[in-house]
Amino acid sequence: MSYIAVVGAGITGLTTAYRLHELMPGAEIVVVEANDRVGGKIRSTAFAGVSGVDEGADAFLTRVPYGMQLATDLGLGDALTSPAVAAANVWWNGLHRIPEGLLLGVPTDLAKLARSRLLTWRGKLRAGLEPILPATGVGADSVGLLIRKRFGRQVHERLVDPLVGSIYAADTERFSLAGVPQILDLATKHRSLLLGARRIRAKAPPATGPIFATPTAGMAALTDALAASLRASGVTIRTGERVAAIEPAGKRWFISTELADLHADSVGDGGSDMVVDAVVLATPARSTAPLLSTMSTDAASLLGQFDHAGVVMVTLALDATDWPRALHDYSGYLVPKPVQEWVTAASFATSKWPHWRATAPDGSSNYLLRISLGRDGRDLTGEHDDALLDAVLNEVGHHVGLTLRPTAHRIARWPMAFPQYRPGHADRVARIERALARDAPGVFVAGASYHGIGIPACVQQGGAAAIAVSHFLDPVRD
């Protein structure tokens, strides 16, 4: 019998264990998680009369198939819903509808861009030069540098940087193209990004179905279903237990663990040590680095160089009658860095997810907003609750021209939530994987720090890690 440990019970770790059980049903699989719950950065809790309002990610992309396939495999296909509205804005001295015909902010239609009031005519004319510019390639592997070279400053700072930055909490000046594969593909395969994006759209089959989906009970329904399936299959999930060290034990691996003191951020005795044949580390890069220090100094050193951005999510409940009717057709807005203070984006959550509307005992109904604060280079997770709430009320109130009077609020802090793909990221990850294969055969890494950020990418990496482990333990496996 093979013994396998998965460290981390976020979406990547749980998916790894789930796919491992499918591939190796006779193996003994143990998932170890330092927190007192599964789900990692996915968490849904009751708020303002709604049973499952997400504190982190509120949906996954459907056109990358891995998230949808997992939800279907878990029997959640009929429990999914999609945004009721998708039209979003950028705030630049007022709310401006995001122009149609964009691919992650990259224009594909100059006529539609010209009709937008978000850019000045100088900015539109500069963007219009892009199709005739010579090829630039990936250059310094910076999203920001590439977009400015191709389209000019305004397209970068008012479209691409807000869109990419809001998805990944990133500063695109220091963000690798590996983190945005759609733009990387355009830069490597097409002379003109605009014409390349247009050709891709023209060749793509007609879009069917929604772009995003989520369980009606909240995103935690996905990770909860994963955990329930694993436990029912005999997979052990140990929460509140922290891996202290991993050391060689012949051709196997000795893992020592400690019970985590979840209130003091310290550890104590009482863990359950184990010897396993393979280990998957589905934890953030900076957290993974010390676990590899005795096995591969090269891998540990590279992982220790990773940066992670922390963010804060503030959820507000307003009296529904206070929310302007004119904003009900929009899903929210983004705030570009030149006009940004603390707030980076706001989601008009009840317009986006009508099932989040709750009726109070007095017959009134709530309208929910979800506001993101902080990003790479602006970590606000250590700020006091009062300061965060004041910033939200002042800034969002200013953006929408409204005095916000919340009936309830909730603050969720997510330190180290988003790995930052610095220029050269793909090469760095390849070096880490080569070092592990050489120095620590049977130890694998997976998750958002490596081959893509977002739920579908993490699900894909969990499946890939499971395949890699099964091939390592059974080389003749097809």
C-alpha positions in Angstrom: 0.0 0.0 0.0 1.2 3.5 -0.8 1.0 6.3 1.8 0.6 9.8 0.5 0.5 13.1 2.4 -1.1 16.3 1.0 -0.2 19.4 3.0 -2.9 22.1 2.7 -6.7 21.7 2.5 -7.4 24.6 0.2 -9.0 23.9 -3.2 -5.7 22.6 -4.6 -4.9 20.2 -1.8 -8.5 18.9 -1.6 -8.6 18.4 -5.4 -5.2 16.6 -5.3 -6.5 14.2 -2.7 -9.8 13.7 -4.6 -8.0 12.9 -7.9 -5.4 10.7 -6.1 -8.2 8.6 -4.6 -9.6 8.1 -8.1 -6.3 7.1 -9.5 -5.0 5.1 -6.5 -8.1 3.9 -4.6 -6.0 1.5 -2.5 -3.6 4.2 -1.3 -3.8 5.7 2.2 -4.1 9.5 1.8 -3.8 12.0 4.6 -4.5 15.7 4.2 -3.0 18.0 6.8 -4.3 21.5 7.3 -3.0 24.1 9.9 -6.3 26.0 10.1 -9.3 24.7 11.9 -11.3 24.3 8.7 -10.9 23.3 5.1 -11.2 25.6 2.1 -8.2 27.8 2.4 -9.0 31.2 0.8 -12.6 30.0 0.1 -15.0 30.9 2.8 -18.8 31.5 2.9 -20.6 32.5 6.0 -24.0 33.9 7.0 -24.3 37.7 6.7 -27.3 40.1 7.0 -29.8 37.3 6.7 -28.2 35.4 3.9 -26.9 32.0 4.7 -23.8 31.8 2.5 -22.1 35.1 1.5 -18.6 34.7 0.2 -15.8 36.3 2.1 -13.3 35.7 -0.7 -13.7 34.4 -4.2 -17.4 34.4 -5.2 -17.3 32.5 -8.5 -15.2 30.6 -10.9 -14.6 30.8 -14.6 -16.6 28.3 -16.7 -14.8 28.6 -20.0 -11.7 27.0 -18.4 -13.3 23.6 -17.8 -11.6 22.4 -14.7 -13.8 24.1 -12.1 -17.0 23.2 -13.8 -15.9 19.6 -14.3 -15.1 19.3 -10.6 -18.5 20.8 -9.6 -20.2 18.3 -11.9 -18.2 15.4 -10.5 -19.3 16.4 -7.0 -22.9 16.5 -7.9 -23.2 20.3 -7.7 -24.1 20.9 -11.3 -27.7 21.7 -10.6 -26.8 23.8 -7.6 -24.9 26.4 -9.7 -26.0 29.9 -10.6 -24.4 32.7 -12.6 -24.3 36.5 -12.4 -27.5 38.2 -13.3 -25.6 41.2 -14.6 -22.1 41.5 -16.0 -21.7 45.1 -17.0 -18.9 46.7 -15.0 -17.4 50.2 -14.7 -14.1 51.9 -14.1 -14.1 54.9 -11.8 -12.1 57.8 -13.2 -13.6 61.0 -11.9 -16.9 59.3 -12.3 -18.2 55.9 -13.4 -17.5 54.8 -17.0 -18.8 51.7 -18.5 -16.0 49.3 -19.5 -15.8 49.4 -23.3 -17.0 46.3 -25.2 -14.6 44.2 -27.1 -11.8 43.8 -24.5 -9.7 40.7 -23.8 -8.5 41.3 -20.2 -8.4 45.0 -21.0 -6.7 44.5 -24.4 -8.9 46.3 -27.1 -10.1 44.3 -30.0 -12.4 46.9 -31.6 -11.1 50.5 -32.0 -14.6 51.8 -32.9 -16.0 50.7 -29.6 -13.0 52.0 -27.7 -13.4 55.4 -29.5 -17.0 55.7 -28.1 -15.8 55.3 -24.5 -15.4 58.5 -22.4 -12.9 56.7 -20.2 -10.0 57.6 -22.4 -9.1 61.0 -23.8 -8.8 61.4 -27.6 -5.1 61.5 -27.2 -5.2 58.1 -25.5 -7.6 56.7 -28.1 -5.4 57.9 -31.0 -2.3 56.4 -29.3 -4.1 53.0 -28.9 -5.1 53.2 -32.6 -1.5 53.0 -33.6 -1.1 49.5 -32.1 -2.0 47.5 -35.3 0.8 49.2 -37.3 3.6 48.9 -34.8 6.3 46.3 -35.3 6.3 43.3 -33.1 7.7 43.7 -29.6 7.5 40.1 -28.2 7.4 39.6 -24.5 10.4 41.9 -23.8 11.1 42.2 -20.1 8.2 39.9 -19.2 6.1 42.7 -17.7 2.4 43.1 -18.4 2.6 46.8 -17.8 5.6 47.4 -20.0 4.2 45.4 -22.8 0.8 47.1 -22.8 2.3 50.6 -22.6 4.6 49.8 -25.6 1.7 48.5 -27.6 -1.3 50.8 -26.7 0.1 53.7 -24.6 -0.3 54.8 -21.0 -4.0 55.3 -20.9 -5.1 51.8 -22.0 -2.7 50.4 -19.5 -3.6 52.5 -16.5 -7.4 52.7 -17.1 -8.2 49.3 -18.6 -5.5 46.5 -18.4 -4.0 47.4 -15.0 -7.4 47.7 -13.2 -8.7 44.5 -14.7 -5.7 42.4 -14.2 -4.8 44.1 -10.9 -8.3 43.4 -9.5 -8.2 39.8 -10.4 -4.7 39.1 -9.0 -4.2 42.0 -6.5 -1.2 42.8 -8.8 0.8 45.7 -9.9 1.1 44.9 -13.5 4.4 46.8 -13.8 6.0 43.9 -11.8 3.7 41.1 -12.9 4.9 38.4 -15.3 3.0 37.6 -18.5 2.9 34.0 -17.2 0.2 35.1 -14.8 -2.0 36.3 -17.8 -1.7 33.5 -20.4 -4.2 35.1 -22.7 -2.0 38.2 -23.1 1.2 36.0 -23.2 -0.3 34.1 -26.0 -1.0 37.3 -28.0 2.5 38.6 -27.4 4.2 35.4 -28.5 2.0 34.5 -31.5 0.9 37.8 -33.0 2.7 40.9 -34.2 -0.3 43.0 -33.2 -2.1 42.3 -29.9 -5.3 44.0 -31.1 -5.5 42.1 -34.4 -4.5 38.8 -32.7 -7.2 39.2 -30.1 -9.7 40.1 -32.8 -8.8 36.9 -34.8 -9.1 34.8 -31.7 -12.6 36.2 -31.0 -13.6 35.7 -34.7 -12.4 32.0 -34.7 -13.9 31.1 -31.4 -17.2 29.2 -31.5 -20.2 31.2 -30.4 -20.3 31.6 -26.7 -22.9 29.5 -25.0 -23.8 29.7 -21.3 -22.5 32.0 -18.6 -18.8 33.0 -18.2 -18.9 32.6 -14.4 -20.7 30.2 -12.0 -21.0 29.6 -8.3 -23.0 27.3 -6.0 -26.1 29.1 -4.6 -24.9 28.2 -1.1 -21.6 30.0 -1.7 -18.2 28.9 -3.0 -17.5 27.0 0.3 -20.1 24.5 -1.0 -17.5 23.3 -3.4 -14.7 22.7 -0.9 -17.2 21.3 1.7 -18.4 18.8 -0.9 -14.8 17.9 -1.7 -14.0 17.3 2.0 -17.2 15.3 2.5 -16.5 13.1 -0.5 -12.9 12.5 0.7 -14.0 11.5 4.2 -16.7 9.2 2.8 -14.0 7.6 0.7 -11.7 6.9 3.7 -9.3 9.8 3.1 -8.2 11.4 6.4 -8.3 15.1 6.8 -6.6 16.5 9.9 -7.3 20.2 10.6 -5.7 22.3 13.2 -2.4 20.5 12.7 0.7 22.1 11.2 3.6 20.4 9.4 6.7 21.2 11.3 9.3 19.4 9.2 9.8 17.0 6.4 12.9 14.8 6.3 14.2 11.9 4.3 13.6 8.4 5.6 15.4 6.2 3.2 13.4 6.4 0.0 10.4 7.7 1.9 9.6 10.9 3.8 9.2 11.5 7.6 6.7 14.2 8.4 6.5 15.6 11.9 3.4 17.7 12.8 2.3 19.8 15.7 -1.1 20.9 16.9 -1.6 24.5 15.9 -2.6 27.0 18.6 -5.1 28.8 16.3 -5.5 31.7 18.7 -1.9 32.5 19.4 -0.3 31.7 16.0 2.0 29.2 17.7 2.3 25.5 17.9 2.4 22.9 20.7 2.8 19.2 21.2 0.3 16.6 20.2 0.8 16.2 16.4 0.8 12.8 14.7 4.1 12.0 12.8 4.0 9.8 9.7 6.2 8.2 7.1 4.9 8.5 3.6 6.0 7.5 0.1 5.1 10.9 -1.5 4.2 14.4 -0.5 2.2 17.1 -2.2 2.8 20.6 -0.8 -0.3 22.6 -1.7 0.6 25.6 0.3 1.8 29.2 -0.6 5.3 29.4 -1.9 6.7 31.4 1.1 5.1 28.9 3.5 6.5 26.0 1.5 10.1 27.2 1.5 11.0 26.3 5.1 9.5 22.8 4.7 12.0 22.1 1.9 15.1 23.6 3.6 16.5 20.2 4.6 15.7 18.5 1.3 16.5 21.0 -1.4 18.3 24.2 -0.6 17.9 25.3 -4.2 14.1 24.9 -4.2 13.7 26.4 -0.8 15.8 29.4 -1.7 13.8 30.1 -4.9 10.4 29.6 -3.0 11.6 32.0 -0.3 11.9 34.8 -2.9 8.2 34.7 -3.8 6.1 37.7 -2.9 2.4 37.4 -1.8 -0.1 40.3 -1.7 -2.6 40.6 1.2 -6.1 41.9 0.6 -9.2 42.9 2.7 -12.8 42.2 1.7 -15.4 44.4 3.4 -19.1 43.4 3.0 -21.8 46.0 3.7 -25.5 45.6 4.0 -27.6 48.6 3.1 -31.3 49.2 3.1 -32.3 48.2 -0.5 -34.3 51.4 -0.9 -31.1 53.4 -0.4 -29.3 51.9 -3.4 -29.8 54.0 -6.6 -32.0 52.4 -9.2 -29.6 53.6 -11.9 -26.8 51.2 -10.5 -28.9 48.0 -10.4 -27.8 47.1 -14.0 -24.1 47.0 -13.1 -22.0 44.4 -11.3 -19.6 47.0 -9.8 -16.5 49.0 -10.7 -12.7 49.1 -10.6 -10.5 51.9 -9.4 -7.2 52.5 -11.4 -4.1 53.1 -9.4 -3.6 56.8 -10.3 -6.9 57.6 -8.5 -6.8 54.8 -6.0 -6.6 55.3 -2.2 -7.5 52.1 -0.3 -10.4 50.7 -2.3 -9.4 48.8 -5.5 -12.8 47.5 -6.5 -16.5 47.3 -5.5 -19.0 44.6 -6.3 -22.7 45.5 -6.4 -23.3 42.0 -4.9 -27.1 41.9 -4.8 -27.3 43.0 -8.4 -24.8 40.4 -9.4 -26.2 37.6 -7.2 -30.0 38.3 -6.7 -30.2 35.2 -4.4 -28.2 37.2 -1.8 -31.1 39.6 -1.2 -32.7 38.9 2.2 -35.8 40.2 3.8 -35.7 41.5 7.4 -38.4 40.7 9.9 -39.8 44.2 9.4 -40.3 43.6 5.7 -37.4 45.6 4.5 -34.8 44.1 2.3 -31.0 44.4 2.2 -28.7 45.3 -0.6 -25.1 43.9 -0.3 -21.9 45.4 -1.4 -18.5 43.7 -1.4 -15.5 46.0 -1.5 -11.8 45.0 -2.0 -9.0 46.9 -0.4 -5.2 46.5 -0.8 -3.0 45.0 -3.4 0.6 44.3 -4.2 2.6 47.1 -2.6 -0.3 48.2 -0.4 -1.0 45.6 2.3 -3.8 46.8 4.4 -4.5 43.6 6.3 -2.9 45.0 9.5 -5.1 48.1 9.6 -7.7 48.6 12.3 -11.3 47.7 11.6 -12.4 51.3 12.1 -9.9 52.6 9.6 -10.9 50.0 7.0 -14.6 50.7 7.5 -14.1 54.5 7.3 -12.1 54.1 4.1 -14.9 52.1 2.5 -17.7 54.4 3.5 -15.8 57.5 2.4 -14.3 56.2 -0.8 -17.2 54.2 -2.1 -19.7 56.9 -1.1 -17.7 59.4 -3.1 -17.4 57.0 -6.1 -21.2 56.4 -6.3 -22.3 59.8 -5.0 -24.1 58.4 -2.0 -23.9 58.6 1.8 -23.6 55.0 2.8 -25.5 54.0 6.0 -24.8 50.3 6.4 -27.1 48.2 8.6 -24.3 45.6 9.0 -20.7 45.1 8.0 -18.2 42.3 7.9 -14.4 42.5 7.4 -12.4 39.6 6.1 -8.6 39.8 6.1 -6.6 37.6 3.6 -2.9 38.0 4.3 -0.6 36.5 1.6 -3.7 35.7 -0.4 -2.3 36.3 -3.9 1.1 35.0 -5.1 2.8 37.6 -7.3 4.3 36.4 -10.5 7.4 38.5 -10.9 9.1 38.8 -14.3 10.8 35.5 -15.0 8.2 33.5 -13.1 7.9 30.6 -15.6 11.7 30.0 -15.5 11.8 30.2 -11.7 9.0 27.6 -11.3 10.8 25.3 -13.8 14.0 25.5 -11.7 12.0 24.7 -8.6 10.5 21.6 -10.2 13.9 20.5 -11.5 15.5 20.9 -8.1 12.8 18.9 -6.4 13.0 16.1 -9.0 16.8 15.9 -8.4 17.0 16.5 -4.6 13.6 15.2 -3.3 12.0 12.7 -5.6 8.4 12.1 -4.4 7.9 15.6 -3.2 5.7 17.8 -5.4 4.4 21.4 -5.2 1.0 22.6 -6.5 -1.2 25.6 -6.2 -1.7 29.3 -7.1 2.0 30.1 -6.6 3.0 28.1 -9.7 1.0 27.5 -12.8 -1.9 29.9 -12.6 -4.0 31.8 -10.1 -7.7 31.2 -9.8 -10.0 28.3 -8.9 -9.9 26.5 -12.3 -6.1 26.8 -12.4 -5.8 25.4 -8.9 -8.2 22.6 -9.7 -6.1 21.7 -12.8 -2.9 21.8 -10.8 -4.4 19.5 -8.1 -5.3 17.0 -10.8 -1.8 17.3 -12.4 -0.2 16.7 -9.0 -2.2 13.6 -8.5 -1.2 12.2 -11.9 2.5 13.0 -11.1 2.3 11.2 -7.8 0.6 8.2 -9.3 3.2 7.9 -12.0 6.0 8.3 -9.4 4.6 5.5 -7.2 3.6 3.3 -10.1 5.9 4.0 -13.1 4.1 1.5 -15.4 0.8 3.3 -14.8 -0.6 4.5 -18.2 
